[in-house]
Amino acid sequence: MSKTTNKFAPEVRTRAVRMVLDHEADHPSRWAAIVSISEKIGCVPQTLFEWVKKAEVDSGKRAGVPTEMADRLKALERENRELRQANEILRKASAYFAQAELDRPFKR
């Protein structure tokens, strides 16, 4: 999850990206289209540019890691970190109880 709040609904993002892709021929460059449309929706051009790049990666038009794969990787990394922490806790508990067993007086 990003550290900033998402000010724009996913529908707004999708529509803005679609507008850029549909109307970039009406402008001298893609950047000009992005600047024009970003002013209309109230975001900075760089933000809209990132949305367009991400949409192109997700659709396979641009090289990169698709959002779905990035989310899956992030979830697996989180799960791996949690499992490592659980294993460390279990290892310490095992060592503690093993030592307690050794320190216990021997009974016959």
C-alpha positions in Angstrom: 0.0 0.0 0.0 1.3 3.4 -0.8 2.2 5.8 2.0 -0.1 8.5 0.6 -3.9 8.4 0.5 -5.5 7.7 -2.8 -7.4 10.9 -3.6 -8.9 9.5 -6.8 -11.3 6.6 -7.2 -10.3 3.8 -9.5 -13.0 4.7 -11.9 -11.5 8.2 -12.3 -8.1 6.8 -12.9 -9.3 4.4 -15.5 -11.3 7.1 -17.3 -8.4 9.5 -17.2 -6.0 6.9 -18.7 -8.6 6.1 -21.3 -8.9 9.8 -22.2 -5.2 10.1 -22.6 -4.9 7.1 -24.9 -8.0 8.2 -26.9 -7.0 11.8 -27.3 -3.2 11.8 -27.6 -3.6 12.1 -31.4 -5.4 15.4 -30.8 -2.3 16.8 -29.1 1.3 17.4 -30.3 2.6 14.7 -27.9 1.5 12.3 -25.2 2.8 14.6 -22.5 0.7 17.5 -23.9 -2.4 15.2 -23.7 -1.5 14.2 -20.1 -1.0 17.8 -19.1 -4.4 18.8 -20.6 -6.3 16.0 -19.1 -4.6 16.2 -15.7 -5.7 19.8 -15.4 -9.3 18.7 -16.0 -9.4 16.0 -13.4 -7.3 18.0 -10.8 -4.1 16.0 -10.5 -0.5 16.7 -11.3 0.7 15.5 -14.8 3.3 13.2 -13.3 0.6 11.3 -11.4 -1.5 10.8 -14.6 1.7 9.8 -16.5 2.4 7.1 -13.9 -1.2 5.8 -14.2 -0.8 5.6 -18.0 2.5 3.7 -17.6 1.0 1.3 -15.2 -2.0 0.7 -17.4 0.3 0.0 -20.3 2.4 -2.5 -18.2 -0.8 -4.2 -17.1 -2.1 -4.5 -20.7 1.3 -5.8 -21.9 2.0 -2.8 -24.1 5.0 -1.8 -22.0 7.7 -3.9 -20.3 7.4 -4.2 -16.5 5.8 -6.1 -13.7 2.0 -6.1 -13.9 0.1 -4.9 -10.8 -1.3 -8.3 -10.2 2.1 -9.9 -10.1 3.5 -7.1 -7.9 0.7 -7.5 -5.4 1.2 -11.2 -5.3 4.9 -10.8 -4.8 4.3 -8.3 -2.0 1.9 -10.8 -0.3 4.3 -13.6 -0.6 7.1 -11.5 0.8 4.9 -10.6 3.8 4.0 -14.2 4.4 7.6 -15.2 4.2 8.6 -12.6 6.7 5.8 -13.7 9.1 6.8 -17.3 8.7 10.5 -16.5 9.4 9.4 -14.6 12.6 7.2 -17.5 13.7 10.1 -20.0 13.1 12.5 -17.8 15.1 10.0 -17.7 18.0 9.6 -21.4 17.9 13.3 -22.0 17.8 13.8 -19.8 20.8 11.0 -21.4 22.7 12.4 -24.9 21.9 15.8 -23.9 23.1 14.3 -22.4 26.3 12.3 -25.5 27.1 15.3 -27.8 26.2 17.5 -25.9 28.6 14.7 -26.0 31.3 14.6 -29.8 30.8 18.4 -30.0 31.3 18.3 -27.8 34.4 15.6 -30.0 36.0 16.9 -32.3 38.8 17.2 -35.9 37.7 14.6 -38.2 39.4 14.7 -42.0 39.4 
